[in-house]
Structures are given as structure tokens and as C-alpha cells.
């Protein structure tokens, strides 16, 4: 891929990051990753080490759950990060950021973030991807609410993630630290 900066053509990486909290990773997240594999040479799924969101799972646990689900994808890796995504992108020579957009309100937020990231790293681009229709309403927050109340989450997350989520919901109900 080439970008025209001034009068100079610059070769850019066809590698992308897909960053998020992924607490938990959903079938919608995984669908987006698998569809993006056809667009990029390599995708790094970045798990945010953001304790401000009070995640149910540690960053290490979230990364492990994702890695197990994408193990069959040679062009997908999983990493953890704290700080600015653009700093990670600079350090690893990554030219694209993937963002999932489900709703107009998602787009407004994601657009602001994309423009801020562009001001910090002008040579990088954000690619907005819409979910597959069957996942367009999913969010990790709502899935955790269903799990917390013993609802069936099997249509929203892969089986291994469902087991981990059910166990963590039980720990939380019983006063555990998880």
C-alpha cells in the first residue's frame, strides 16, 4: 500500500491493531477479527490493561482467552498494552487501527478517537468495520449483565469464554475478588 505525503510516496505496513478491553471477548469481536484477516497481512489484537473500567478478567486472562480463540489464524497475534495505542503502533511499525462500529453513537466516539490518533500519528489510518448483522447488538457489558444474572450467554461468546464468564460471575456473586 502506498500513501502520498507531499510529493513522496511512502510504503506503509499492511499490518493492523485491533485494540480494546475485550472483557470478555465476544463472538462479535472474533467475527470482526476473522473478517479483517482478509484485509491485512497481520493483525495484532491489543488487550488494554485499563483498570479504570474495572474488568472482570485480568489483561493476562483476557489475552489468553483471545489467543485460544484465534490460535488457528497464523496472521493474528495477541498482545497487551497500557498507554496510547499510537505509541504501540509506532514502536511496531503498524499502519492501521481497526475499530468496530455498531451504532451512530459508537461512530461519533470512534471518529473523535480516530481524529485524535491521526493528530498524534498522521501516517496511520483507522479502518471502521461494521459487525455482521447477527452480532450488531452485542456488547461485553450486556453479556456480563446476562451472566451475572444466570442468563444463557452461549449465543454471545465461544464455549471456553462462556465457561470462564460463568465461573467469574459465580465468584463475584459469592464475594470473590474476581
N, C-alpha and C positions, 0 to 999 in steps of 0.2 A: 504494500500500500504506500502511496506517496502523498505528501502534503506539500502545498506550495506556500512557503513562508518567504515573503518578499519575492525576490527573483530566483530563489534557490529551492530546488526540490530536495526534500528530506525524506529518507526512508524511515518509516515508523514500524514499530513492532505490531504484529497482529496478535499480541497477547493481551488478555483482559483480566481484570479483577472483578469479582462479584462479592461485595462486602456486605456484611450485616451482622446482626446479633444472632440470628438463627436459633432462637430459644423457644421452641425447638425448630429444627429444620422440618419443613412441611413438604408434602407431595408437590405443592406449587413451586417451592424453591427448586426442588430436584428436577421438575419438568422444565423449568427455565434453564437450568444448567445444561441439561441434555440437549435442548434445542439450540443453545448458544454454542455448543461444541462444533456444530457445522459452520459457524461464522468465524471462529477464531482458531489460531494454531494451538493455543494453550490458554486455559482458564485457571486462575488461582482463586479459590473460594477463601475469602478472608473472614475469619471469625473475630468479631470485635470483643476486646477484653474490657468492655464497658460495664463497670459495676453500678453505675448510676441507674441503669434500667432494672436492677435487682433480678438478674436472671435466675431461673430455676436450676440451671446447669452451669458448671464452671466452663470457661472458654475451652479448656482441655477436653472436657466431656463433649461439648458441642462439636468441636473439631473432629473428635473420634467418631461420633455418630455420623457426621457428614462423610468422612473418609471411608467408612464402611459402605455407605450407600453409593459412592462414586468409584469404588475400587476397580470396577470394570472399564472405566474411562481412562485410557492412557494419557489423554491430553488435559486431565483435570488433576490439580493438586489442592491441598488444603493447608492453610497456614493461619496463625493467629497474629493479631496486631493490636496495638494501642496507639493512639495519636491520629495524625492526619493520613488519610488514605493516599493522598498525593505524594507524601514523603515515601511511603512504601513503593508506589509506582515509580518514582524517580530512582530509588535505590535498586530496583529490579528491572528497570528498562521496559516498563509496561505502558502501552499507549492508549488503552481503552478501559473504561469502567462500565460495567453492566449494571443497570438499575431496573428492577421490576416496578411496573406502574399498573395498579388495579383500577384506580378511580381518579376523577378530576382533582380531588384534594391531594391524592398521592402525587399527581403530576405537579401541582403547584409547589409542594415541598421539595420534590426531586429537582425541579427546574432551578429553584433557588440554590440548592446544593450544587448542581452541575455548573451553574454560572460562577459560584464561589470557587469551586475546584478549578474551573478554567482560568480564573484570575490568578490562582496560585501555580498552576501548571498548564500554560497555554498550549503546549504541544499535545496534550492528552484530550481525548473526547469521551463523552458519555453516550452510551447507547441505551435507549429506553426500550424495554421489551414488555409487551403485554402478556398476561398469563393466558394459558389455554382456558377456554370457557369454563371447563369443569372445575377449575381452581380459582376463578376470578374473585371469589368471596372469602377465600381462606386468609387467616392471619394467625400468627403464632399466639398472639394474645387471646383470641377467641378459642383456639384449640386448648390452651391451658385452662380456660374457664370451664370448658366442657369436661376436661379430665379431672379438674378439681371437684366437680360435682358428679363424678362417676358416670359420665356420659360416654357413648361409643365414639371413639376417635379413629377407628380403623379406616375410615374413608379419607382421612385428612393427612395421615403420616404413614410411613412404611412400618411394617410389623416390629422391627427392632426398636425404632423410635417410640412406637406406641407402648411397648413393654417398659422402656425406660421412663416414659412420661407417666404411666400409671403408677409405677413404683415410686417416683418422686412425688406425685400427688398424694399418695398414701403417707409417705414420710412427712410431708408438710401438714397433712390433717392430724397426724399423731404427734405434732410438735417437734419433728426432726429439724435439723439445721438445713437440709437440702432445699 
